[in-house]
Amino acid sequence: MSATVTPDIQTAADVIDLASRAVGSGLRRLAEAGGPDVHQVLAYDLAHAASAVETARSLLDYGAKGTHEGLITCAYTADMAHDLISKLIGREESWGLEPGALDAARPFIGTYRDPEFVASLADVPGPRHLDEDFEMVQDTFRSFAEKVIAPRAEHVHRYNEDVPEDIISGLADMGAFGLSVPAEYGGFSEGGEGEYLAMVVATEELSRGSLGIGGSLITRPEILTRALVKGGTEEQKQEWLPKLASAEVMAAVAVTEPDYGSDVAGIKVTAVPAEGPDGEAGYVINGVKTWCTFAARANVLMLLARTNPDRSLTHKGLSVFIVPKPLGDAHGFEFSQQVQPNGSTGKMEGRPIDTIGYRGMHSYEIAFDNWWVSAKNLIGEESGLGRGFYYQMEGFENGRLQTAARAVGVMQAAYEAAYDHAHNRNVFGQNISEYQLTKVKLGRMAVLIQAGRQFGYQVAKLMAKGEGTTEASMVKAYVCKAAEWVTREAMQIHGGYGYAEEYSVSRLFVDARVLSIFEGADETLCLKVIARRLVG
């Protein structure tokens, strides 16, 4: 069948519209029935369905650029529609639909989910269609990832070691930490589309080398950079942005707490006004933060704390601080400082949290006991009081787009590993790559990767216009779930070797698992962000 299949972009667009109307009906029914908090399963399914629909829509322009691009677009659209139908069967009433509401899509699904057709896509992932400048960004970061990051990835993962310092310095020399820092502060951002797209392209390539010691390194400075650009005083921008751009200062983010993960508005860590040892105005911080990635190596923490004790204010009582700290040992650290004129001592203690994957940067639980920070380090100073949640979200929205790019990089690495193994392994007297089932798996991998990549490119363009915050959550929700399937099947294609630590695919599998957890847990992202905004 594959030899006769040609792209049908118009019908793909019609199927996307049909699916979009079905999602719209479900959202209206959800709103009438009480909203996402009341009907969580429906809201969760709608959020993922809407994300898949928008991913398909983002491919329409891509599909018009060539025959293979069109085939990828049709294959993804058919996959999306099939998945939507599986969500609907037996539950049409809760979506406000009649049984068979998507029957018109069945012929299209039959054509573009045909196993022979999907198998035909296994060998050619499709061009990315980046402009020349971004092709150069891709080539530069891919070369660094292949030569410097990838050769160290397995060792760091297996022995739970630190990010090698030459990777940090190498990325600094390439300007990786200054991609979002405005040029007037020593960075490389001139604003506009290029800033966001360059970050997405660089993040994917670094993550292809390693999620733990590559793709995630530039995320934390990015979050603090955007908070400073959004709300920092001019003096704060002059002080911190050049240091972030050059990696003189490496940042970690301290937002999550043991009892408050994605529910940021409920955090308990406090920052109370207090004079420093020389009578300088400042704040003392008390409480516990957790999942602070890279906290030992970081020179500063971007810390969200409650500055107004009135908890009824929820997120409006929160502020963001830049908290300097010494470099700590990866296996745990404890620091003390003299605070307040009476000579009392402040303490900061970090305990590492061992994880099954995403190793190298390490995550920590950090306890603060009267740790003093200057009032000059409150982002926005006086005008920043109570604005911390908004400054933090400025960075986190783009962090979700970056996480999607990280997921694409991990998927790309898994696809390449599976493809290589399939073409070099014989089973039952035949090369694995010649089996239809293997080809179909590789073909679907190639389609999902390109779909996630192209949607990420589109979201980057939207965010450059000050738009796309909902789409950033959508691309994160969709691609991170897809990464779990891609890495699992890549491991499966390896057979028993996939379960061995000596093969990189086992690392990719456990690394992919974290993607739906950090930067907004999947359930919270779907219920509290995507579904709520779509219903609204």
Secondary structure, DSSP 8 states (H G I E B T S, - for coil): -GGG----HHHHHHHHHHHHHHHHHHHHHHHHTT-TTTSHHHHHHHHHHHHHHHHHHHHHHHHTT-HHHHHHHHHHHHHHHHHHHHHHTT-GGGGT--TTTTGGGHHHHHHHT-HHHHHTTSS--------HHHHHHHHHHHHHIIIIIHHHHHHHHHHT----HHHHHHHHHHTGGGTTSBGGGTS-B-SSHHHHHHHHHHHHHHHHH-IIIIITTTHHHHHHHHHHHHH--HHHHHHHHHHHHHTSS-EEEE--BTTBSS-GGG---EEEEEE-TTS-EEEEEEEEE---TTTTT-SEEEEEEE-S--GGGGGGGEEEEEEE-----TT-EEEEEEETTTTEEEEEEEEEE--SSS-SS-EEEEEEEEEEEEGGGBTTGGGGTT-HHHHHHHHHHHHHHHHHHHHHHHHHHHHHHHHHHHTT-EETTEEGGGSHHHHHHHHHHHHHHHHHHHHHHHHHHHHHTT--HHHHHHHHHHHHHHHHHHHHHHHHHTGGGGGSTTSHHHHHHHHHHGGGTSSS-HHHIIIIIIIHHHH-
